Amino acid sequence: MSVRSGFLAFLILTFLAANPVSAAVHLYPAPQDGEAMAARDVQVTVNGQRSFTYGLIQKDIVWRRIQLVATKFSSFDLDDGDADIAIRYSGPPVQHASVRRLAANVPVRVEGGTVHFRIDRPGAYQVDAGAPGGHEPVVIFANAPRDWTARPGDIRFAPGKISDIGVLSLRRPGQRVYIPGGAVVRGIIRVEAPNVALAGNGLLLYDDAVAADPRVKALDDDSPILATEANGLQIDGLTVVVAPRKFARTDGDGPVAPWAVHLLRSSGVTIGDLKIINSLRDGLDIDGSDHVAMHGGYVQSMDDSLCIKSTNYGPGGGAHDRNVTDVTFDGIMAMNAGAGRVLMIGTELHAAEISRIAYRDIDILHALPPRGVAVSIANGDRADVHDILYEDIRVLDRPDRLLNFTVEVDGYRPDTLRGRIRNITLRRLTVPAQTATSVIHGMPGRSVGEVRFEDLRIAGKPAPNQLPGLIVGYASAPLYQ
C-alpha cells in the first residue's frame, strides 16, 4: 500500500470512529406525492439529515368539546449506535421541552427554538414542547431494523409509495404481508385465517379516502386491522394511524371512526413494537380473545388505549360470550387524549370470566381532561373479573381520574346480571404528587373485593398506607403492603 493510500485509509477510519451514528441510522424515503401528509409546522432532522415528518391529524378539530391532539411523528431505522435528533418548530418560540422514552426521561436542550436530544436505542420517544395548548406532541419512532426473507405468495409493498388497497382480506393460512419503512398503505386489512403475519416498519393509514371508499363503507367493522378467528396471528413493527379529517356523525354520538386494531375471537396472538395513533377512537381492543401478548410499542388514542372487551355486537355478533384470559401488555408507552381510559377492562364484558390479565412496565404519558382515566376496570355486564395485575405502571402526568374500578351497567346492550371485580394487584404503581380522584365502587350484592397496593409510590417516594383522593363504596377496604 502506498503512503498516500495508507494515509487516506487512516482518514476514513478516523472519520468513521468519530462519527459512528451515521451507519446506525437508515432514513425512510418520503412518500411519493405525499405532500399533503407532511407536517407543516415541524421539521425533524436525524444526524443532520431531514427525516420526513407526518402531520396526518388536522389541528383544531373538536369533538364533544374535546380538541383532538394533532400529534406528528417521524420514523426511521436505528441499529446499534446513537442518533442526534433536532426538532425545529414554527409558530410560538419553544422555551422548554421534555423527551420521554420508556421508563426514563431523556436529556434535552433547547437552543434558538430548536429541541435537541440524543437517542441510544430503538423505541418511541415522545417530545412535548412548550406549555399545554402550545405545540402538539411529536413522536420519534426509532425502529429496530427488521429482516424479511421473501416467500412465494407474500404481499409486499414498496417503500416511498402510497398504495391504496381498499379492503385486503387474508383468508389463506400462513399468509404474510410486509409493509417496509417508508411504505404507506391506505386501507384496511382483514385477517380471517390462522398463522398470518403482518410485519414491517411502514404505515397503515385510515383517512378520509379510506372512510369514503364504498368497499369500506359496506363493512360491519372498518378497523384498519380486524382479525377474526385469527389464531396464531403475528403483528410486528407496524404503525397504524386513524386520522379522518371529515367524518360522518350519528345522531347525538359524534364522529364515526373505527378502533385501530380489533382482535376478535382469536387465540395465540403475538404483537411486537406496534405503534398506534387513533385521533378519535380506541387503540388496541382484545375482544373475546385469549393468550395474547403485546411487547413494546406506543399507543395514543382519543378513547380507550389498551382495552379488554367481550362484546355482543359487531362482526358475526361479537365475541360470542368468549372469555378473555391470559393476556399480557408489556413495555409500552400509552396516552389518552381526553375521552377514555388508558388501561381499560370493559365496559362490554359479555362473558363468564375475564382473568389473568397483566399490564407490566407501562408509561402512562397523559390521561387528559375532560374524561381521561389512567387505569380502569368498568364491569358493565355479568363477567367475573379476577386475577388482574398492574405492575410497574408509571403515571407521569396528573390524569383527569387516576383509578376507576366499578361495577356498573353497560351503556350498550347490557346483560341482565351484574358481574364482580376481585383479586386486583397494583404493584409498584407510581403516581404524580398531585394525585387525582380514584374510585373503587361496586353495587348492592356485587361489591369490589381484594384490591391490593404493593409498594405504592407518589412522586417516586414510598407512599403512606393510603392512596390520596380514593373514594370507596360497596367494596372491601383496599390492602396496602
N, C-alpha and C positions, 0 to 999 in steps of 0.2 A: 504494500500500500504506500502511495506517495505521501510526502509530508503534507501536501495541500489537501488530499482526500482524507488523510487521517485527522487533520485539524477540522475539516468540515464535519466529519462524523462526530468529533468531540463536541462541536457546537450544537449539533442536532440532539445528541444525548443530554447535553446540559439543558437545552430548552425543554425537552420532554420531562426531565426531572423537576424543573421549576414550574411546569405547567401541566400537572397530571390530570387536571379536571377535564380538559378538552376531550380526551379519549373516553371519559366516563359518561359523557352525555351524547344522546342522539336525539336531535330535534326532529319533530314530525313535519312533513310538508303541509302548508296551508291548503285547505280545501279549494279546489278549482271552482271558480265562480261562487265563492263563499263569502264575498264581501259583506253581505247582509248579516252573516253570523259573527262578524268581528266586533269586539268591544271597541267603543269609540272613545272612551274616557280613561282607558288604562292601557299601558304598554309594558309588557314583561320581557326582560332580557335574561338570558342564561349564559353565563360566561361571556358576556358582551354581545351575544347574538340574539336577535329578536325571536321570540317564541310566540307563535300565533295564539291569541287570547280570545276565547269565545265569550260573547255577550248575548246570550240567547234569550234572556228573560227581560222583558220590557219594564223599565222603571215606571213608577207612578201608577201601576195597576192596583186598584183597591177592590178587595172582595170582603163582604161582610164587615166593612170598616177596618179591615186589616190590609195594610200595604204590603204587596209582595216584595220579597227580598230578591233584588236583581243581582244575584251572585255571578261573578265572572270566573273563568277558570282557564288554566293553561296546562298542557300535558306534554311530557317528553319521557324518554327512557333515561334512567340513571343506573349505570352499572357501578362497580366498585369505584369509590373516589368521591370527591366533593364537587359542589357546583355553587357558584356565586349568582344569587338572584337579585335583580333590581326591578322595582315596580315604580313606574312614573305615572302619576295621576294628573289629569286635567281637572279644572274646577277648583274648589276650595283648597288652599295650601294645606298639605299634610304636616301637622306638628308632632304627632306621636303615632306609634303603631305597635301592634303586638303580633307575634307569629307563634302559632302553636302546631306542634306535631303530637302524635300520640304520646301521652304521659309526660310531656315536657314542653316548657317554653323555649323558644329559640332566640338567642341574642339578636337584636335588631338595632339598626341605626337609621336615622332619618337625616338626609343631607339635601338641602335645596328642594325639599318637597318630594324627594325620591326615597323609597324604602329599600334598604339594603340588608341582606342576610345571607348566610351560607348554610347549605344543607349537606349532610354527610351520609345520607342513607335514603333508600326509596321510601315512599309513603306520601300521605296527604299533609299539606301544610296550609293552614288557614291564616290569612292575613286580614286583620281588622285595623283600618287606618282612620284616625280622626274620631270625633265624638259620634255617638249614636245619632242617626239621621244625616250623617255626612256621607262618606264614601261607602259603597256597598262592599261586602266581603269579596276577596279574591282568593281562590284556592289553587294551589300549585299541586298537580298530580305528578310526582316524580315516580314513574312506574319502573318496576323491575322488568328487564327485558324478558320476553317470552319466546321460547323456541317452539317452532311449529314445523313438523315434518309432514308435508302434504301426502294425502292418501287419495286413491280413486274415490270419487263421489263427494269429496269435500266441497263446501261452498266457501269461497274465499273472495273477499272484497279488496279493492285496490286502494292503497294509501294516496292521499291527495285528491280523492274524488268523492263526490256526493252521489250515493246510489239510492234511488227511490225504489223500494221493494214492495210497497203496499202492504200485503199480508204474506209473510213467508211461513208456511206450515211445514213442520218437520214431523213426518209420520213413519219414517223408516228407522228401526232400531239402530243405534250406533252412529247416526248421522252427526257430522261435525260442521260447525260454522266458525270461520275465523275472520275477525274484524281487526286488522292490524292498526297500530298507532298511525294517526293521520287520515284514516278512513272514516267517513261519515255515512252511516246507513240510516236512511229516513224511512220509518215504517214500523211494523210490529212483527214479532216472532212468536209463533205459537208452537209449543213443544207438546207433541201428542204421542210420544214413543219413548221407550226406555233407553238408557245409556247414551243420551245425546250430550254433546259437548258444545258449549258456546264460549269462545275464548278470544283473546287479543286485547290490545290496549286502545282500541278505537272507540268510536262514539255511536251509540244507538239513540236516535233522536225522534221524539214525538213533538211535532209542532203543528202550526196551522194547516200545512199541506197534508199532513197525515190525518188530522181530525176531519178534514173536508173530503177525504178520499171515500167514494161510495163503498168500496170494499171494506173499509174500516167501519164506516157508519152502520153497516149491516150486521156487525158482530154484537154478541151479547156481552163481551168484555174486550176492551181495546187497550189493555195494558201493553206497553212495549214488549214485555216478556210475560207471557201467560204459559205456565207449564201445568198441564193436566194429566194426572196419572203418568207422570214422567219419572218413574223410578230410576235411580242412578244418574240423574242429571248432574252435569258439572258446568259451573259458570266460573270463568276465571279472567279477571282483569278488566272487564268491560266498564265503560262509563255510560250510564243511562240517564238521559235528560228528558223531562217532560216540561215543555215551555211554550204552550199556546199563547198567542197574544190576542187573538179574537176567540171568544168562546161562547158557546150556547149557554142558555140558562134554563133551568127548570123552575116551575112555579115556586117561588119563595126559597129555593135551595141553592141559588148561586150557580157558578160555572160548572159545566160538566167536563170532567177531565179524569183520566184513569189513574189507578195505582201504577207505580213504575214497574214493579216486579211482583207477580202474583203466583205463588206456588200452591196448587190446588190438588188435593188427594194424591200426593206424591210422597215417596219414601226414599231414604238413602241419597239425599241431595247434598252436594258439597259446593260451597261458594267461596271463592278466594279473591280478595282485593277488589271487590265490586264497589264502584262509585256511583252514587245516585244523587241527582238533584231534581226534585219534583216541586215546581213552583206553586202547585195548587192542591195536591192530594198526598196519598201515602207513599212511603218509600218502598220497603220490602214487607209483604204480607205473606206469612206462612199460615195457610188456611187448610185445616183438616189434613195436615201432613205430619210426618214423623221422621225421626232420625235425620235431622237436617243440621248441618254445621256451616256457619259462616265465620271465616277467619280473615281479619284485615278489611280495610276499606273505609269508605266515607259515605254517610247518608245525611242529606239535608232535605227536609220536606216541610210543606205547609201544614199537613195533617200528620197522622201518626208515622213515626220513622221506622222503628224495628218492631214489627207487630205480629202477635199471635192471634189467630181467629179460628172459628169453626162456624162458617156461615150456613144459612139456609136459603140463600138466593145466589144468583149468578149462573155461570155456565153449568149446565146439567143439573141445576137445582142446588148448587153449592157444595158443601163438604160432606153431605150425606151422613151426618151425625158421627163423623170420624173423630176420634180422639187425637189430640196433639201431644206427643210425648218425645222426650229425648231430643231436644233442640238446644243448640249452643250458639251464642254470639260471642265472638272473642276478638279483642284487639281492633276496635272500631271507633272512629270519631263520628259523632252524630249531633244534629241540631234540629230544632223545631222552630218554624218561623211564625208561630203565633196562634195556631188553630187546633193543635192536637197534642199528642204525648210522644215523647222521645222513645222511651222503652215502654211498650204497651202490650198488655194482655187483655183482650176484649175488643169491643163490648159484646160482640156477637160470639157467644160460646155455646153453640147448639150441639153439645157432646156430653158424654158421661164424665169425661176426665180430661183435664189439662194438667200435665205433670212433667217433672224432671226437665224444667226449662232453666237454662243458665245464661245469664248475662255476665261476662267477665272482661275486665281490662278495657273499660269504655270511657272515653271522654265525652261528657255532655257539654258541648260548647255553649249552646244557648237553648232556652225554652222560653221564647219571647212572649210578652203580653200581646193580646189580652187573655188568651186561653192556653198558653203553653204550660205543659206539665212535664216534669223531668222523668218520673218513674210512676207507672200506673198499672194497677190491675182493676179493671172495671168489669165485674162479672154480671152481665145483664141477663143471663139465662140459667140453665139448670146445671152447668158443669161443676164438678168438684175440682177446684184449682188448688193444687198442693205440691209441695216439694219444689219450690221456686227459689233460685239462688241468684243474688246480685252480689258480685264480688269485684272489688277494686273498681268501683264506679266513682268517677270524679266529676262532680257538678261544678263547672268553672264559673258560671255567672248566675246571679240570683234569678231563679225562674219565677214565672207567674205563680206556680204552685210546685212544691218540691215532690211530695209523695201523695198518691191517691189510691188507696186500697178500699174499694167499695163493692158491696153487693147492691145491685140496683135493677132497674127494668130496662132491658134493651129497647131502644127507640125505633127499631126497625120492624122485626117480626118476632116479638118476644115469646119465649117458652112460658107455659103456664106455671111451671115450678121455678123456684129460685135456687141458686146454687150456693156453694160455700167457697171460702178462701181460708187456707190453713197452711201451717208449716212453711213460712216465708223467712228466709235468712238474708240479711243485708250485712255483708262482711267487708269491712274497710271501706265503707261509704264515706266519701269526703265531700263536704258541702261548704259554700262560702260563708263568710262571717255574718252577713245579713241574710239569714235564712228566711224562706217564705213559709206560708201556711202549708201544713200537711194534714191529711185526713185519713183515718182508719175507721171505717163505719160500715156496719152490717145492717141487717133488718131484723125485726122480731122473728125469732126462731131460726135465723140464719146469721149468726154472729161471725165475725172475723177472728180467727184464733191463731196463736203461736207465731207471732211476728217477733223476730229476734234481731237485735242490732249487736254486731260483734265489732269491736274496735272502731266505733263511730268517731269521725274526726270533723271538726269545724275549723275552717281556715288552716288546715294542716296540723292542728293540735288535738290531742285526745279530748273528747267531749265528756261532760258530766253525764250521769245516767238519765239523760232526758234529751229528747230532740226538741229544740225550741219551736214553738208555733204548731205543735201537734194537737189535733182535735180527735178524740176517741169516743165512739159511740157504738153500742151493740157489738162490742169487741172485747176480748181479754186484754189485760194490760200488757203492753209490749215488754219484752225482756231485753235487758242491756248487759252485755258481757264484755 
